[in-house]
Amino acid sequence: MWLKRRKRENRRLMPIRDQKDPARGVFTRRALLCMAVQAGAMGELARRLYHIQINDGDHYARMAANNRVSKRLLAPPRGRIVDRYGIALANNKENWRALLMPEETTDVTGTIERFSALIPLDERDRNRIARELRHQRRFVPVMLRDFLSWDEMARIELNAPSLPGVLIDVGTRRVYPEGELLAHIIGYVAPPNENDVAHSTLLALPGMRVGRAGIEQNQDEKLRGTAGSVEMEVNAVGRVISELNREEGVPGEEISLTIDRGLQQRVLNHIGDQTASAVVLDCHNGEVLAMVSTPSFDPSLFDSGVSHAQWIEWTNNQHTPLINKAVAGVYPPGSTFKPAVAMAALESGLISPTDRVFCPGHLDVGGTRFHCWSRWGHGSVDLHQALKYSCDVYFYEIARRIGMDRIAETAHRMGLGVPLDIELPHTRTGLIPTPAWRQAHHHHWNGGDTIVSGIGQGFIQVTPLQLATYTARMATGRAVQPHLMRAVNGELSPMANPENWPSLNMPEKYLQALRAGMFAVVNEPHGTAPKAQLDLPGMTMAGKTGSAQVRHVSRALRESGHFNSANLPWEYRPHALFICFAPYDAPRYAVSVVIEHGNAGADAAAPLARNIMRDTLLRDPSNHTTPPPENVANADDSFE
């Protein structure tokens, strides 16, 4: 008993640390468990950090960079178009625009609406934007508006936090320094449509344009270039902080044309407000030195979009300003066709240059009378006189003798009624009819069709470019081909070499007979074009007049002696034509002129062609590598 009490007292006197706590063991086990869990968690965290930083580090670095860096493609600058001396005819100018990056905003529609509240978008803009958003990938920027003013840019920048994905960018717009002067040759550009983008994704880039006419269309792929790219650092709301890297696109190729801009201006000045076309060719190699069609239009309007009112004005204009009359206008050649008929007759062997035909002022075939332009006739004429006087009866008769098939074959060889493959779209071929052609259209060809074809009337249609080519081929005896491309990126076209054009294989003596007859037209007494004589010392030219009827004139009216086509309404008057080459002894340049409803070739077209040829000879572009002073062709305008 005493022993038990002693043990209880001893336990009471023991230090607290020596006492056994029942809860202590539980605490120790919990601590160990927590430490194990913590160690496992830290190990897993370390494993994940290793995996993220080491194994997937590159992946997440790219993701971070993508959040910080905005990368987009850049439209390349469109290639320049210059004249033969390097003078810019189509160039580029900086243009500020607003772009939308669809991948940088979660609410594209809302962003567009907020933008429209700042910068109004019309229905056409909205339709275009919707179309581009449907068809383009999200990383391809969409142009909201271009041609921004400084005030509009300030409004966009001020409201940038509420416009995620919207940025201001500098692009280029197409400019045409010469305006209407070369519109039909250079053409114009316009925004691409859905079909264009489907064929080339490059065209989806903002600022890209597609050639719609002229050289811009014909050489569109060469002018486009190769896209570049730009990387920009952006903040959380997508606002650009800085540009990190830029790789400029490769500009399109530079196209050098055969055109002499100064001569083109001179030709336009001579034509004035007439509805006309004129072509100047280098007889040796076919280079087109000037090609004017009036009236014209301002090509720069197409870059930003032509208004409906402007389009209606153009299309309703009876003088057709949108049509390049030099290559797409077709006209009866009238008497300018007579040398081709003469060559067909000479080559057939059915006539010689000295054979004579009597002209009493008309030719009766069956019950039809075909009138000569001279009521009194020309009497007995040979080839030289027939060309000089432009005797219709002579050519009625030889056309009747040789037939239309021979005439058509010769005309085709001389460049009439055939494709000339010049570097322009929307050209027309014209027509030299044949009995087979007529029968293919379910009509009968009769002798009268052949007779009127002998003076360039009836179904015959040619273009002013074909007339210039025909004249150059007569002058040189070579099958020169007209062309506008002189060089690409400084590399000269092989077409500029005269030796590359083959012979027409026409006897030189017959070609010379035609040239002599055309010389007489201008320079001999009683020729039909004395107003075409040059006043340049030691230089003469050869030419041929033409007047092409556009409506039938009855026999009674002709024989009344009171008919004067100059008194008809403008649209019923004959077209006035003239073709020529010079210098006569060493032909270098050929000119064709067509004045719509100009009435008489001798009175209207011949003086105009003379002035054009005179300026061409004074400037002599084919023998100069730099443009002559502008006053060279202004020395004496006394003819105007």
Order of alpha helices (4+ residues) and beta strands (2+ residues): alpha-alpha-alpha-beta-beta-beta-alpha-alpha-beta-alpha-beta-alpha-beta-alpha-beta-alpha-alpha-beta-beta-beta-alpha-beta-beta-alpha-alpha-alpha-alpha-beta-beta-beta-beta-alpha-alpha-alpha-alpha-alpha-alpha-beta-beta-alpha-beta-alpha-beta-beta-alpha
